[in-house]
């Protein structure tokens, strides 16, 4: 009797799975053809198993109680598409350049920011901090972390300044991308992050614990990622989970009382200006800022706002726009869905910084391009 019952359950389960698989394949085919224009080229609906297109966790990040997450010590060989087998070496919480030792540690420079500082998709000696270190023969510490917003990067600088003395902090801002990140409560992978909020008429950071509560209280699926993980391959399930606020990554959940982007810009520059050493803002750009006219206009407008904010707080700016625009895009960016600077692109940035740092007198004319 019991055997017959379990047999019936098993047969029904097999039938259900078969029907669901047929529905999934049909839906994928419909997505493929419905997204065709004059030519069907996007085969991901047919060929790619992961329907949610999730960000890969490469293992070089770890939880941090203040920053949400930071770098984990170790050596990592990344064999994912677009990385070309890049080697990542993390020592004492920062990305190292093990193939070069500057002649002197005097006047060390600290670089902080996002993946364009960290050097996604290139090896240790191909990041712009590593290339700048060779040009200056002076220690340049790569404190960049993938996915950081500018305020998160300033918090990182504050933490690193407690452990070592530096002569200069370079804060890199990826124009058109970085500022909204400081509105988010969920970070890279499964990590939470501090957000900038307006509360009782003033701006402040949330704690990581506060951000975690926002997700737990308002985004059930994101707080329990094992649920959609069971259906990571299904576009049918994806359509359902999207209605519940899950996009496969949960990294762009905005705090309910998040500060505006303009407020975050002003607050970030103010916090940077308060650091007790010399500091410079470096403006970098995603590839699309050079390819699309309207997006290029938006990038230039945001860069102007950043320069104006720097003016108000007595900070100097190095703007890489003109230097990058003069180069062939296919050579200075990597070839991937989300391109970062190639070694050549990082050479361009390092050359620009090396040229400008030496002529930066006390604050007089900050807009250096």
Backbone torsions as a table, in degrees:
resi	resn	phi	psi	omega
1	UNK	NA	-46.6	-180.0
2	UNK	-65.7	-39.1	180.0
3	UNK	-61.7	-42.3	179.1
4	UNK	-62.8	-38.0	179.1
5	UNK	-63.6	-49.1	-178.8
6	UNK	-66.8	-32.6	177.1
7	UNK	-64.3	-41.2	178.5
8	UNK	-63.8	-43.6	178.0
9	UNK	-60.1	-44.1	-178.0
10	UNK	-64.6	-43.3	-179.3
11	UNK	-63.6	-43.4	179.0
12	UNK	-64.8	-36.6	177.9
13	UNK	-65.4	-42.3	178.4
14	UNK	-63.5	-42.9	179.1
15	UNK	-62.4	-44.8	179.6
16	UNK	-60.4	-45.6	-179.1
17	UNK	-64.0	-38.2	178.3
18	UNK	-64.3	-43.1	178.4
19	UNK	-65.0	-42.2	180.0
20	UNK	-65.0	-39.8	178.2
21	UNK	-64.2	-40.9	177.5
22	UNK	-62.5	-43.2	177.7
23	UNK	-61.9	-41.6	-179.6
24	UNK	-63.0	-46.2	-179.3
25	UNK	-65.2	-39.8	178.0
26	UNK	-64.7	-42.9	-179.5
27	UNK	-65.5	-40.0	177.4
28	UNK	-62.6	-41.9	178.6
29	UNK	-62.9	-41.8	178.6
30	UNK	-63.3	-42.3	177.7
31	UNK	-61.3	-40.7	-179.2
32	UNK	-61.8	-52.4	-176.1
33	UNK	-73.5	-32.6	-179.7
34	UNK	-72.7	-16.9	177.4
35	UNK	-98.6	8.1	175.8
36	UNK	-78.5	147.0	171.7
37	UNK	-106.5	-109.4	174.2
38	UNK	-89.7	-12.6	-178.3
39	UNK	-147.6	135.7	-180.0
40	UNK	-90.7	105.7	-176.9
41	UNK	-120.8	-17.3	-177.3
42	UNK	-86.1	92.7	-175.4
43	UNK	-87.6	1.5	-176.3
44	UNK	-61.2	-31.8	179.5
45	UNK	-65.1	-26.4	-179.0
46	UNK	-97.3	-43.3	-167.7
47	UNK	-97.2	-23.1	-173.7
48	UNK	-93.3	126.9	-177.8
49	UNK	-70.1	-43.5	-174.7
50	UNK	-75.1	103.2	-178.3
51	UNK	-70.2	-26.8	-174.7
52	UNK	-87.7	-10.3	178.8
53	UNK	50.9	52.4	-174.9
54	UNK	-73.4	153.4	175.8
55	UNK	-72.9	132.0	178.8
56	UNK	-76.2	133.8	173.5
57	UNK	-90.3	116.4	-172.3
58	UNK	-88.2	-5.5	174.6
59	UNK	95.1	-5.7	-178.4
60	UNK	-98.2	15.8	174.4
61	UNK	-118.8	152.8	-177.9
62	UNK	-145.2	156.2	179.8
63	UNK	-61.2	146.1	176.0
64	UNK	-138.0	127.5	-173.5
65	UNK	-66.4	-23.2	-179.6
66	UNK	-96.6	-47.3	-172.3
67	UNK	-92.3	-10.0	-174.4
68	UNK	92.9	-53.4	174.8
69	UNK	-157.5	155.2	176.5
70	UNK	-148.1	-161.8	-172.7
71	UNK	-93.1	145.7	178.7
72	UNK	-105.6	132.9	-178.9
73	UNK	-61.6	144.5	177.7
74	UNK	146.9	177.2	175.5
75	UNK	-117.4	130.1	-172.6
76	UNK	-129.6	131.9	175.2
77	UNK	-106.8	115.3	-174.7
78	UNK	-97.3	115.8	-177.1
79	UNK	-109.1	17.4	178.3
80	UNK	-74.7	156.5	177.5
81	UNK	-55.7	136.3	179.1
82	UNK	92.1	-14.0	-178.1
83	UNK	-96.8	-18.7	176.4
84	UNK	53.8	37.9	176.8
85	UNK	69.3	27.8	-177.3
86	UNK	-59.7	143.3	177.3
87	UNK	-99.5	130.2	179.4
88	UNK	-115.1	120.8	178.3
89	UNK	-118.3	119.2	179.5
90	UNK	-112.7	124.3	177.1
91	UNK	-131.9	129.6	-179.8
92	UNK	53.0	37.5	173.4
93	UNK	81.0	6.7	177.6
94	UNK	-132.6	158.1	179.3
95	UNK	-75.1	129.3	-175.0
96	UNK	-97.3	163.4	173.2
97	UNK	-122.5	78.1	-170.0
98	UNK	-67.2	-12.5	-177.3
99	UNK	-90.7	4.4	-178.6
100	UNK	-148.8	138.1	175.8
101	UNK	-126.7	113.7	-178.9
102	UNK	-63.2	156.6	-177.0
103	UNK	-64.6	-30.5	-176.7
104	UNK	-143.4	143.9	176.2
105	UNK	-91.4	-0.2	-179.4
106	UNK	-67.8	137.9	177.2
107	UNK	69.5	38.3	-179.4
108	UNK	-62.7	147.1	180.0
109	UNK	-110.2	138.6	175.7
110	UNK	-109.5	124.0	176.1
111	UNK	-108.0	127.6	177.9
112	UNK	-130.0	156.4	-178.9
113	UNK	154.2	-150.2	-173.3
114	UNK	-101.5	-150.3	-176.0
115	UNK	-66.6	-21.7	177.4
116	UNK	-72.9	-21.3	172.2
117	UNK	-86.9	-50.4	-179.7
118	UNK	-54.6	-41.6	179.0
119	UNK	97.9	49.8	173.9
120	UNK	-56.3	138.9	172.8
121	UNK	76.6	6.1	172.7
122	UNK	-131.3	160.3	-178.9
123	UNK	-80.4	173.4	-172.3
124	UNK	-53.1	-43.0	-175.1
125	UNK	-88.3	9.1	-179.7
126	UNK	-113.4	1.2	175.0
127	UNK	-74.5	157.8	-179.2
128	UNK	-70.0	-31.7	173.6
129	UNK	-61.7	-38.0	178.2
130	UNK	-67.2	-42.0	179.5
131	UNK	-68.4	-37.3	176.9
132	UNK	-64.7	-38.1	178.8
133	UNK	-58.9	-41.8	177.8
134	UNK	-66.0	-41.4	-178.0
135	UNK	-66.4	-37.6	-177.2
136	UNK	-92.0	-13.4	-172.0
137	UNK	50.0	46.8	-172.5
138	UNK	-147.1	139.5	-175.0
139	UNK	-60.0	125.6	173.9
140	UNK	-124.0	109.9	-176.3
141	UNK	-87.5	124.1	-179.1
142	UNK	-88.0	97.6	178.4
143	UNK	-99.0	15.8	179.3
144	UNK	-69.8	149.0	177.2
145	UNK	-139.0	129.6	-177.7
146	UNK	-57.7	134.4	175.3
147	UNK	87.2	-1.1	-178.2
148	UNK	-72.3	147.5	166.5
149	UNK	-92.4	167.0	-177.9
150	UNK	-58.2	-42.3	179.7
151	UNK	-66.9	-38.8	176.3
152	UNK	-61.9	-38.3	178.5
153	UNK	-68.1	-37.0	176.8
154	UNK	-65.4	-41.0	174.8
155	UNK	-59.5	-39.7	177.2
156	UNK	-62.6	-42.8	177.8
157	UNK	-60.4	-43.2	178.6
158	UNK	-58.6	-41.4	179.5
159	UNK	-66.1	-44.4	-177.7
160	UNK	-70.3	-31.1	178.6
161	UNK	-68.3	-20.8	176.5
162	UNK	-73.6	-22.9	-176.1
163	UNK	-97.3	-21.3	-175.2
164	UNK	-153.9	154.0	177.5
165	UNK	-92.2	135.7	177.5
166	UNK	-127.9	159.1	177.5
167	UNK	-97.2	-17.8	-174.8
168	UNK	-156.1	140.1	171.2
169	UNK	-113.8	127.2	174.6
170	UNK	-105.5	112.6	175.4
171	UNK	-97.6	115.1	177.6
172	UNK	-91.2	132.2	174.9
173	UNK	-120.4	123.0	175.7
174	UNK	-82.7	106.2	-174.8
175	UNK	-61.0	138.6	178.9
176	UNK	77.1	-0.5	-177.3
177	UNK	-128.6	-43.5	-164.6
178	UNK	-77.7	-40.6	-170.1
179	UNK	-59.3	-42.0	179.7
180	UNK	-64.2	-20.3	-177.9
181	UNK	-62.1	-27.7	-179.2
182	UNK	-78.2	2.5	170.9
183	UNK	-92.2	-14.7	-171.0
184	UNK	-85.4	149.6	176.7
185	UNK	-106.3	-11.3	-180.0
186	UNK	-115.7	137.1	-173.4
187	UNK	-114.4	-160.0	-179.8
188	UNK	-53.5	128.8	178.8
189	UNK	63.2	-130.7	-178.4
190	UNK	-96.3	11.0	-174.9
191	UNK	-86.8	144.8	171.0
192	UNK	-91.4	169.0	-174.6
193	UNK	-147.6	156.7	173.4
194	UNK	-71.7	142.5	175.8
195	UNK	-117.4	158.1	175.8
196	UNK	-98.6	122.5	-176.9
197	UNK	-125.5	158.6	171.3
198	UNK	-103.4	119.1	-176.8
199	UNK	-140.5	129.1	-179.3
200	UNK	54.1	39.0	175.1
201	UNK	78.6	7.8	178.8
202	UNK	-136.6	162.3	178.7
203	UNK	-95.7	143.4	174.9
204	UNK	-156.4	162.7	171.9
205	UNK	-80.3	145.8	164.9
206	UNK	-81.9	160.7	168.9
207	UNK	-82.5	164.2	177.7
208	UNK	-62.8	-37.6	179.1
209	UNK	-62.9	-39.9	177.3
210	UNK	-62.4	-43.0	180.0
211	UNK	-63.7	-39.8	178.9
212	UNK	-61.3	-39.5	-179.9
213	UNK	-65.5	-36.9	178.2
214	UNK	-58.8	-44.7	-179.8
215	UNK	-69.1	-44.8	-177.6
216	UNK	-62.2	-39.2	-176.2
217	UNK	-81.0	-29.6	-172.2
218	UNK	-115.7	-9.9	-174.7
219	UNK	-137.2	79.4	-172.5
220	UNK	-55.9	-45.5	-175.3
221	UNK	-67.2	-39.0	178.8
222	UNK	-68.1	-30.8	177.6
223	UNK	-76.1	-16.8	179.5
224	UNK	-129.9	68.6	-172.1
225	UNK	-65.1	-14.2	178.3
226	UNK	-66.0	-21.8	-179.3
227	UNK	-66.5	-58.4	178.3
228	UNK	-70.0	-20.1	179.6
229	UNK	-58.2	-31.8	180.0
230	UNK	-64.3	-27.7	-175.5
231	UNK	-114.9	29.5	-173.6
232	UNK	-60.0	-21.2	-175.0
233	UNK	-89.6	-7.9	-167.2
234	UNK	-103.2	122.3	173.3
235	UNK	-72.6	-29.3	176.0
236	UNK	-64.4	-47.0	178.0
237	UNK	-65.2	-36.4	179.5
238	UNK	-59.6	-42.2	-180.0
239	UNK	-61.0	-37.6	178.4
240	UNK	-69.7	-46.9	-175.9
241	UNK	-68.4	-29.7	177.0
242	UNK	-60.2	-35.3	178.4
243	UNK	-68.1	-20.3	178.8
244	UNK	-95.2	5.1	177.1
245	UNK	91.2	11.8	-179.8
246	UNK	-105.8	124.8	-179.3
247	UNK	-114.0	13.3	-179.5
248	UNK	93.3	-13.4	-177.0
249	UNK	-131.8	-37.3	179.8
250	UNK	58.3	30.4	-177.0
251	UNK	-96.9	-7.0	-176.7
252	UNK	-116.8	34.8	176.1
253	UNK	-79.5	117.5	-176.3
254	UNK	-88.5	136.1	176.9
255	UNK	-60.3	138.7	-177.1
256	UNK	-57.2	-29.6	178.2
257	UNK	-118.8	38.3	179.4
258	UNK	-62.0	146.0	173.5
259	UNK	-66.3	158.2	175.7
260	UNK	-72.6	164.0	178.8
261	UNK	-60.8	-40.6	179.0
262	UNK	-64.7	-38.7	177.3
263	UNK	-66.2	-39.5	178.8
264	UNK	-64.1	-41.1	177.6
265	UNK	-58.5	-51.5	-178.0
266	UNK	-63.0	-43.7	-179.4
267	UNK	-64.5	-41.3	-179.7
268	UNK	-64.6	-44.4	179.0
269	UNK	-65.6	-38.2	177.3
270	UNK	-62.7	-43.2	179.3
271	UNK	-66.8	-38.7	177.3
272	UNK	-64.2	-44.1	-179.1
273	UNK	-61.5	-25.3	-177.8
274	UNK	-78.5	-12.3	178.5
275	UNK	-64.2	139.5	-169.9
276	UNK	-82.3	28.9	176.1
277	UNK	-140.3	177.9	178.3
278	UNK	-67.0	144.8	-178.5
279	UNK	-147.1	150.9	-179.4
280	UNK	-140.2	142.7	174.1
281	UNK	-98.2	130.6	175.7
282	UNK	-108.0	126.1	177.8
283	UNK	-98.4	123.1	175.8
284	UNK	-120.1	166.6	-169.9
285	UNK	-137.8	138.6	171.5
286	UNK	-70.9	158.6	-176.8
287	UNK	-57.5	-40.1	-175.4
288	UNK	-63.0	-17.7	179.0
289	UNK	-68.9	-12.3	178.9
290	UNK	-109.0	-10.7	-172.1
291	UNK	-101.0	-28.9	-175.4
292	UNK	-114.9	127.8	-173.8
293	UNK	-60.5	-48.1	-178.0
294	UNK	-67.1	-39.0	178.6
295	UNK	-69.6	-35.1	176.3
296	UNK	-63.9	-39.8	178.9
297	UNK	-64.2	-42.1	177.5
298	UNK	-62.5	-41.5	-179.9
299	UNK	-63.9	-44.1	179.6
300	UNK	-63.3	-38.7	179.5
301	UNK	-66.4	-42.3	178.1
302	UNK	-66.7	-38.6	177.8
303	UNK	-60.8	-38.5	177.3
304	UNK	-63.0	-42.1	179.0
305	UNK	-62.3	-39.3	179.1
306	UNK	-65.8	-42.1	178.8
307	UNK	-64.5	-39.6	178.7
308	UNK	-63.5	-42.6	178.1
309	UNK	-64.0	-39.7	177.5
310	UNK	-62.6	-40.7	176.1
311	UNK	-55.7	-46.7	-176.1
312	UNK	-64.6	-24.6	-177.6
313	UNK	-111.0	12.3	174.6
314	UNK	69.2	34.3	179.9
315	UNK	-108.9	149.6	178.7
316	UNK	-95.3	153.8	-174.9
317	UNK	-129.5	135.1	168.3
318	UNK	-111.1	118.9	-176.1
319	UNK	-108.3	118.3	-175.0
320	UNK	-88.0	3.8	-172.0
321	UNK	-57.4	-52.9	-176.2
322	UNK	-64.2	-40.6	-178.8
323	UNK	-64.1	-40.3	179.7
324	UNK	-73.2	-37.1	-177.2
325	UNK	-64.2	-26.3	-179.1
326	UNK	-77.9	-8.4	-175.7
327	UNK	-103.5	155.9	175.0
328	UNK	-69.3	123.6	-175.4
329	UNK	-59.9	-34.4	-177.7
330	UNK	-65.7	-18.2	-178.3
331	UNK	-100.6	-30.7	-174.5
332	UNK	-93.3	-6.8	174.2
333	UNK	-120.5	150.2	177.8
334	UNK	-73.2	164.1	-178.1
335	UNK	-100.3	97.4	-179.5
336	UNK	-161.8	176.6	179.2
337	UNK	-64.4	-33.7	176.8
338	UNK	-127.6	85.6	-171.8
339	UNK	-72.2	138.8	171.3
340	UNK	-109.5	179.2	177.4
341	UNK	-67.5	134.9	169.6
342	UNK	-74.3	-179.5	176.3
343	UNK	-58.4	-40.9	-180.0
344	UNK	-62.5	-46.0	178.3
345	UNK	-59.0	-40.1	177.5
346	UNK	-68.7	-30.5	174.3
347	UNK	-62.4	-43.0	179.8
348	UNK	-60.2	-46.4	-179.5
349	UNK	-64.9	-44.8	-179.5
350	UNK	-63.5	-40.3	177.9
351	UNK	-61.2	-43.9	-179.2
352	UNK	-61.9	-48.1	-179.0
353	UNK	-63.3	-43.1	-179.2
354	UNK	-61.1	-39.1	179.3
355	UNK	-67.4	-40.0	-171.0
356	UNK	-85.2	-32.5	-176.9
357	UNK	-60.1	-40.3	-177.5
358	UNK	-66.5	-24.0	-176.6
359	UNK	-103.2	5.7	-178.1
360	UNK	-78.7	95.7	174.6
361	UNK	-76.0	178.4	174.3
362	UNK	-51.9	157.5	-169.7
363	UNK	-54.0	109.3	176.3
364	UNK	-135.7	-59.6	-178.1
365	UNK	-122.7	91.4	-167.7
366	UNK	-77.4	-21.9	-170.1
367	UNK	-85.2	84.6	-177.0
368	UNK	-98.7	124.2	-178.4
369	UNK	-125.6	NA	NA
